[in-house]
Amino acid sequence: MLVEAELIQRAKQGDDQAYNQIVQAYRRRILGTISRLIGRPEDVEDVGQEVFVRLYYSLDQLREPEIFEPWLYRLTVNAAYDYLRKQRRRPEARMSDLSEQQVMLADADAGTLAQREDIRKSKIRDFVQSLLGSVSEEDRVLLTLKEAEGLSLKQLEDVYHVNENALKVRLFRARQRVLKAFAKSEGAGESPGA
Amino acid sequence: MSLENSREERFNRLMGDYRDACPEVEGSADFMPGVWRRIEARRRSVFAWARMSRQVLAAAAAICFLFGVVLNTAINSSLPVSSYVEALDDDDALDQLHPASYLPDGDRE
């Protein structure tokens, strides 16, 4: 854990200073997770703030400070779900939606090595986001937590409150669905490595 | 089978690249003040709801009380206060008999 159990206990009792310290400690990690879950950098801060507001109002329901991290992950996942559900109604053009010519023009503008590297990363991000966008929000979030965040099965068990076997089945199915979309995009030559 | 495996490997590699491609997000300088603004806004709205529901509750209690008083008064005023015999005794209508009504013989002229 990034903070002591005693600090969480103090925040639970209404100590705003303790709460501020918790936010400072977890801010970077949570924003990174949100960034990978929702895939829209412009909205990461907004969703992050929502997570910490929910944390403030639900801290008194936390029974043991030891399970604080899975608790915070759960709040993060729920806030990401809410965001993704809202976004489903507002489609926006992304790099992966641009025509090949537009992407080539963007490439040509980026002359330096660093800029090219940025573009490569951006393409990977957009490709994975579009891949994950082809499956349900549940699959997307679960796979991101497992594959991109690197959470263990034990940690996922704590976040989802389900047993390991059920989780393995869900993960396997989610992975199969994404792999199917991956095979399709590879066939169409859309993969960044293609 | 090997095609499937190599696809899985490529997918795993892609997810690893994705992890590296996602930038570290620090959040702006306004992050923390923004969190507190939201907390305060939510607290204000919760207080406003609590105040409003208290007022509604008080108004409902007052209406119930008034209704009870009115109902009680109405019931009390419609109930007879004397017994049946007292009511008959008090009733003047029986003393003023109709001219054609029966009278004892001695009273006739």
Chai-1 contact restraints between the chains, C-beta under 6 A:
chainA,res_idxA,chainB,res_idxB,connection_type,confidence,min_distance_angstrom,max_distance_angstrom,comment,restraint_id
A,R27,B,G27,contact,1.0,0.0,6.0,A-B,restraint_1
A,L31,B,V25,contact,1.0,0.0,6.0,A-B,restraint_2
A,L31,B,G27,contact,1.0,0.0,6.0,A-B,restraint_3
A,G32,B,V25,contact,1.0,0.0,6.0,A-B,restraint_4
A,S35,B,C22,contact,1.0,0.0,6.0,A-B,restraint_5
A,S35,B,V25,contact,1.0,0.0,6.0,A-B,restraint_6
A,R36,B,C22,contact,1.0,0.0,6.0,A-B,restraint_7
A,V44,B,V25,contact,1.0,0.0,6.0,A-B,restraint_8
A,E45,B,G27,contact,1.0,0.0,6.0,A-B,restraint_9
A,Q49,B,G34,contact,1.0,0.0,6.0,A-B,restraint_10
A,Q49,B,V35,contact,1.0,0.0,6.0,A-B,restraint_11
A,Q49,B,R38,contact,1.0,0.0,6.0,A-B,restraint_12
A,F52,B,V35,contact,1.0,0.0,6.0,A-B,restraint_13
A,V53,B,R38,contact,1.0,0.0,6.0,A-B,restraint_14
A,V53,B,I39,contact,1.0,0.0,6.0,A-B,restraint_15
A,Y56,B,I39,contact,1.0,0.0,6.0,A-B,restraint_16
A,K121,B,A21,contact,1.0,0.0,6.0,A-B,restraint_17
A,I124,B,D17,contact,1.0,0.0,6.0,A-B,restraint_18
A,I124,B,Y18,contact,1.0,0.0,6.0,A-B,restraint_19
A,I124,B,A21,contact,1.0,0.0,6.0,A-B,restraint_20
A,R125,B,A21,contact,1.0,0.0,6.0,A-B,restraint_21
A,V128,B,Y18,contact,1.0,0.0,6.0,A-B,restraint_22
A,E147,B,M15,contact,1.0,0.0,6.0,A-B,restraint_23
A,A148,B,M15,contact,1.0,0.0,6.0,A-B,restraint_24
A,A148,B,Y18,contact,1.0,0.0,6.0,A-B,restraint_25
A,A148,B,R19,contact,1.0,0.0,6.0,A-B,restraint_26
A,L179,B,F11,contact,1.0,0.0,6.0,A-B,restraint_27
A,F182,B,F11,contact,1.0,0.0,6.0,A-B,restraint_28
